[in-house]
Amino acid sequence: MPQKPVGRSLRNSCRSQIVDTTPKSHGFWNDLKTGRWVVVPGSSLRILLIPIFLHINWMIFTPLIHSHSPPSPFAPLIFISHPTPSPTDDSTDPRYRKGWLDLVFLAYYVVFFSFVRQSILHKICYPLAQHFGIRKEGKLARFGEQGYAIFYFSFFGAWGLRIMSHHPTWWYNCQHFWIDYPHWQMSPELKCYYLLQASYWCQQLIVLVFGLEKPRKDYKELFAHHLVTLWLVGWSYGINLTLIGNAVYASMDIPDVFLALAKVLNYLHWERAQAVVFISFIGVWTYFRHYLNLVMLYSVYKDFDLIPQSARSFSPSKGVWMVWWMKWQIFTPILLLQCLNLFWYFLIWRVFWRAVTSSSLKDERSDDEGSDSETTVSKRQKRS
């Protein structure tokens, strides 16, 4: 009798064992009060839809009542605020400044990233991991985190480079971080990119603080990294240094794509592909997170004096902040970021050395997933 192909029967077996891991809602109001909306994508989606629904109704019905209808109070949640006249007087070149309504936008998109993160984890990453036979809770969680990282950093790394290509700072022409300061009139794309990045890192800090990810050996370093990143984001945005902020973002995001991809391949045991990606990752990390980071540090130290004399004062009402000590306020967080990168660089090379000597690529930053008990996804689902 002819036998069924092994590959087909194995795939069918894997599919039959795939379990829906999506956390269950305890009721929308309960999720809202207890903060479970962070992990329940259905509840975070409802939070997102409420302002959209109210905004659409405002736009439809308010003009029927008022001849000069006021702007929608829900628009700042969904769209960037504070337009300003373009310096070129070109209607096709809109510009925006910073303002207090940016905090409303940021908060809304913290919820957005909670929804996106949980949706990608439970609808794409976990089913894909189970399809390839990953069942242990620890490995499943790690696979999901790195899968989400691939999605996020691929998109924002490419977007960051696109934005940089439209500015004179293209490919780390660092002198233009300071020439013509203050750069307070942002293109809508740059402002949106900046605030969405801030929302992402705020959401990631929430994930870390509330233990939504399995703790790693470098928990303290990762927590410090998130705080330093938010420090850089807040200060660079607040003092009108978004061009250097865009450059720092790009140098951080692109290597993370290769790191996450190498770790995903490790969980899948695709050793040859993992080796190729890991070697590429070392080169990309060295260039972006060390060489370019040092280039930017040197620019802060050397090119700071290119700031126009008229902007070398502490006058927030005029959008200028560049007194002499601000140089070190900019230099310090980038230096701290470099120190954290060097810590991880040491771990990366240790992984590489162990791979050469023992033919094993293991993530030094993660807990030992091999020591996990045979905890299955179904047990996690019961806790949810």
N, C-alpha and C positions, 0 to 999 in steps of 0.2 A: 504493500500500500504506500502511495506517495505521502511523504511527511510534509507538514506545514513549515514554511520558512521560519527559522529561529528568530530572525529580526522582527518579523511581523508579530509573532506570538508574544515576544518580549515587550514590544511597544503596546500591544493590546493589554497585557498584564499591568504595565505601568499606568496606563490610562484608567484602568479599573480601580487602581488603588489611590488615585488622586483625590484628595479631600479638600473641600472648601474651607479655607483658613480665615475667611473674613470675620473680624470680631462682630459679635451681635450687639445691636443697640438695646439699651435698657429703657428705651423711650426717649424721645427727643429732649424733653425738658430735663429729664434726669441726666442725660449725656451732657447737656449744656451746663447744669449746675455742678456736676462732678468733674468736668473736664474730659470726659470720655470722648467728646467730639474729636479730640486730637487723634485717636486711634480708630474711630468708627467713621469710615468714609461717607456713609449715608447721612450721618448727622452733620458732618462738616459741609457736605453738599447742600443741605437744607439751609445752613447759615449763609452760604454763598448766594443762594437763590433769592433769599428774602430781599436784600438791597436791589438786586436786578429787577425783581418783580415790582418793587415800589418805585424804582426809577422809571421803568417803562410806563407805569400808570400815571406818574407825574407828568411825563412828556406828552401823554395822550390826552389827559383830562384837564390839566391846569390851563392850557390855552383856551379851552371851552368856557372857562370861568373868568379869566383875566386876559385882557387885551395885551398887556405887557407882563407875561408870566415870569415870575422870578426863576432863577436857575434851580435846578433840582438839588436838594440837600443831600441826595444819595449819590450824586455823580462823583464827589471826591473819593468815595470808597472804591469805585470801579476804575476811574480814570485819573491820570495825573492832573494836578491843579497848578495854579499860579502862572498863567501865561504872561509874557512880557513882550513889549515891542521888539521886533528884530533889529539888531544893529545895522543890518544891510538894507532895511526898509523893503524887504522882499517878502511878499505874501506867501511865497513857496518855501520860505526859510523861517518857520516858527521857532520861537525860543521860550524857555521856561526858567523861572527862578525857583529857589527853595522857599518853603513856607510851612506853617504849622499844620496845614491840611495834609502834608506829606505823611504825618504820623498816622492819620486815618487810613490812607492808602496802604501804608506798611502793615498795619494791623489786619486789614482785610486780606492781604495776600499771605500773611502768616497762616490764616485759615485755609487759603487756597493751596499752599504747599503741603499742609497737613492732609488735605484731600488727595492731592496728586501723589504724595508719597505712599499713603496707605493703598490707594487704588493700584499703583504700579506694583507694590509688594504683593498684594493678595490676588490680583487678577492676571499678572504677567510673570513676576519673578518666582513666586512660590509654586504655581502650577508647572512652570518650566523646570524648576529644580526637581520636583517630584517626578516629572516625566523622565528625567535622567537618573532616577533612582536615589536621590538624596532624601533621606527620611529623618535623620537625627535633627532634633530641634535646634541645636547650636549651629550646625552647618546650614540648615535651612534659613535661619535668621541672618547669618553672615552672607549667604548667597543673595538674599533679598536686598540687604544694605548695599552690596557692591553693584547689583543690577540697577538699583535706583541711582547710584552714583554715576554709572555709565550714562544713563539717560540725561541726568541733570548737567554734568560737567561737559558732555559732548555739545549740548545745546548752548550753554552759556559760554563755554570756551570759544566756540565758533562765532557767537554773537559779539563777544568782547573784541575779538580780532576785527570783525566787520566794522564795529564802531571806531576802533582805533585807526582803521584804514581811511576813515573820513576826516581825520584830524591831523594836524602837523606833527603829532607825536608818533606817527606810524612807525612801527618797528623800533620802538624805544629810542626815538630821537628826543632824549630826555631834556634838552635845553628848553624845549617848548612847554615843559611843565611849569616854567617860571616866567618866560617871556609873555608879556601882555597880561600878566596877572592883575586883577582877579578874573577868573573864568566863571563868572556867576550866571551868565546867560547860556543855559544848556539846550542842546537839541532835544526834542521830545524823546528820541530813541535813547540818548545817553541818560536822561533823567529816569526813564522807565526802567532801563537796565540796572541803574544804580539802586533804585528803591526795591526792585525785585530781588537783587542780590542781598540787600539788607534783610528783607523778609525771610529769605531762605535761611540765612545764618541765625536769625532770631528763632526760627522754627527748629533748626538743628540744636540750638542751645536748650530749647524746651525738651526735645527728644533726649538729650544727654542728662539734663537735671532730673527728669522724671523717670529715667531708666527704661525708656521705650526700646532701646537697643541693649543687647547683651554686653555687659562691661568688658573692656579690653584691658590688657596689661598697661597700656599707656593712657589710661583714663584721665589722669591729672594733666598730662601733656596735651591731650586732645581738648580738655576743658580750657586750658590756658590758650590754646590755639584759637578756639571760638571767641574767647574774650578779647584777645589781641585783634582778631579779624574785625569784630564789631567796633573796637576802638578805632581802627583804621577807617572803617566805613563811616562811622559817625563824624570823626574829626575831618576827614578829607571832604565829606559832603558839607559839613557845617562851615568850613573856612574856605570853600570854593576851590578845592584842589581835586576836582573830579577827574581830571586828565591823568594824574599820577595814580589815582585810585583805579581807573580803568586798566592801566598798565599792570598794576599789582594783581588785580583780579585775573587777568589773562595768564600771567605767569604762574598763578596758583592752580587755575582750573584745568589747563591742558594736561599737565602731568598726571592729575588725578584720574583722567580717563584711562590712561595706560595702566595705572596702579589697579584700578577697579577691574579692568579687563583681565589682567594677569591673575588676580585673585579668583575671579569667576572661573577661569580656565583651570585653576588649581583645584577648585571644588569639583569640577567635571572630570578631573584626571586626564585632561588633554595635554599631555606632557610636552610634546614637541611644539605645539602652538604656544603653550605657556612659556616655554624657554625663549622663543623668538620675541614674544611680547615683553617678557621681563627684561631681556637685554635692551630692547628698544626703549623701555621705560626708564632704565638707568641713564641712558643718554639724554632722553627728553627731560627727566628730572634734573640732571646735572646742569643742563643748559638753562632751563626756565627758572628753577627754584634756587639756583646758586649763582650762575654767571649773571643772568639778567637781574636778579635781586641785588647783587653787588654793584652792578652798573647803576641801578636806581639809587642805592645808598650813596655811591660816590657822587651822583648828581645832586643829591640833597646837600652833601657836604661842600661840593665845589661850585655848583651852579646857582645856589640859593641867591647870590648877589645879583643875578640877572633880573630879579624882580624890580619893576620900575620904582624909582625913588618915591613917587607919589603914593605907592601902595605899602610902603614900609612903616606902617603905623597900626595901632590897635583901634580900629574904628568900625565896629560891626554895622552901624547904620549906613556906611559907605561900602560895605562888603569887603573890607580889607582887614587883615589880621596879622600881617607879616612883620611883627617886631622881631628883634634879634633872637630871642629865646624860642620863638616858634619853630626855628630851624631844628632844634633838638626835640621838640614835641613831635615833629614829623620823622626825624631820624630814629628815635627810640623804638616805636612800635615795629618799624621795618627791620631794625636790628634784632628785636626779640623774635620776630617771625623767622629771620635767618637762623637764629640759635635753635629754634624748634625744628627747622628744616634740617639742620646739621645733626640733631639727635636722631631724626628718622633716617637721615642719609647713612649714619653709622649702622643702623639696623638693616637697611637695604643691602649694604655691602656684606654684612654678616650673613644674610640670607644667601647672597651670591656665593660667598666662600663655602658655606655648607653645601650648596648645590653642587659646586665643583668637587668637593671632597667626599660627599655622600650621595650625590644624585637625588637630592630632595629639596624642593622649593617649598618652604613653610613660612607663612606670614608671622614675623616676629612680633607684630603689634596686636595679634589676637590671642585670646585665651586658647588653651589646648582643647580643640573641639573633639579630639579623639577620646577624651576622657568623659565626654557626655554619656549619660546613661541612654538606653535605647528609648528615650522619650519621643513619642511620635507626635505628629501634628494634631491628632485627635485630642490628646491631653491638653494641648494649648487651647484648642477650640473650646473645651469644657470650661477652662478658666475664663475665657472671653465671655 
